[in-house]
Amino acid sequence: DAGVIQSPRHEVTEMGQEVTLRCKPISGHDYLFWYRQTMMRGLELLIYFNNNVPIDDSGMPEDRFSAKMPNASFSTLKIQPSEPRDSAVYFCASSPRLAQVLGDTQYFGPGTRLTVL
Amino acid sequence: AQTVTQSQPEMSVQEAETVTLSCTYDTSESDYYLFWYKQPPSRQMILVIRQEAYKQQNATENRFSVNFQKAAKSFSLKISDSQLGDAAMYFCAYRRLNTGTASKLTFGTGTRLQVTL
C-alpha cells in the first residue's frame, strides 16, 4: 500500500487566495483526520471523518476553513481566504474501523507545508 | 481535558547507546491508549509503539520499548542501540478508549533526539 497520500507537498500563496489541500487515505480505512502543526501550537486536530461523514470539527479554527470528503478515497481541506497565520504543516491521517479495538493507530501522510505571504 | 507533557525539548545520545524519552499525561479515564510517534526531517509521522492501558506488560518493538507506569501516569520510551536514523522529533500521544466513534489523539510538544557518532 502506498500509505496516505497528500498533495501538494509544498504550497506558497499570497494572502487572500484560496488554498486547497488534498488527501487520499489508505484504502479500506474508515477514518480520516486533518491536523495542523505549528511551532507555537504543536499538533492540533482540525476535523475528522468517519465513513465520509464529518464527526468532530471543533478544531477548525474559523469559517475560513472547510473540509469535505466526497468519497472514501478523497478529502480536501480548503482555506478561503488564506492569511499569513495559516502558515503551517497540514497532515492528513487515516485509520481502519477495527482500530477501535486495536487502539486507533493513525497513519499519517507526509504533510503539506503551506506558506501564506 | 487530557494533557500530555514532554518535559525534555531536546535529548542527545551517542550511537549504539541507550536513551530514554519521558512523557507524562493527565487523565481521569481508566482505559486509554498511549503512543509514541517519530517525525524525521521528512516531516512524516511514523508510529513507533503503542500501549493499551489495560495491559500491564510493557510494549516492545525491536529496539524500542516503553516503561508504562499507570499509577504515576508516566509513559517513557527507551531506545536501545541508538542509530543515526533514530534522529527525529518524538511525540507522545494519548487517546481515550471510546466504544463509539474514534476520538482524537492528544499530542505532547515533542522531544528532539539527536544521535551523535
Chai-1 contact restraints between the chains, C-beta under 6 A:
chainA,res_idxA,chainB,res_idxB,connection_type,confidence,min_distance_angstrom,max_distance_angstrom,comment,restraint_id
A,Y31,B,A102,contact,1.0,0.0,6.0,A-B,restraint_1
A,G42,B,F107,contact,1.0,0.0,6.0,A-B,restraint_2
A,G42,B,T109,contact,1.0,0.0,6.0,A-B,restraint_3
A,L43,B,F107,contact,1.0,0.0,6.0,A-B,restraint_4
A,L45,B,K104,contact,1.0,0.0,6.0,A-B,restraint_5
A,N50,B,T101,contact,1.0,0.0,6.0,A-B,restraint_6
A,I55,B,T101,contact,1.0,0.0,6.0,A-B,restraint_7
A,V89,B,R43,contact,1.0,0.0,6.0,A-B,restraint_8
A,G103,B,Y33,contact,1.0,0.0,6.0,A-B,restraint_9
A,G103,B,R50,contact,1.0,0.0,6.0,A-B,restraint_10
A,D104,B,R95,contact,1.0,0.0,6.0,A-B,restraint_11
A,D104,B,A102,contact,1.0,0.0,6.0,A-B,restraint_12
A,T105,B,L47,contact,1.0,0.0,6.0,A-B,restraint_13
A,F108,B,M45,contact,1.0,0.0,6.0,A-B,restraint_14
A,P110,B,Q44,contact,1.0,0.0,6.0,A-B,restraint_15
A,G111,B,R43,contact,1.0,0.0,6.0,A-B,restraint_16
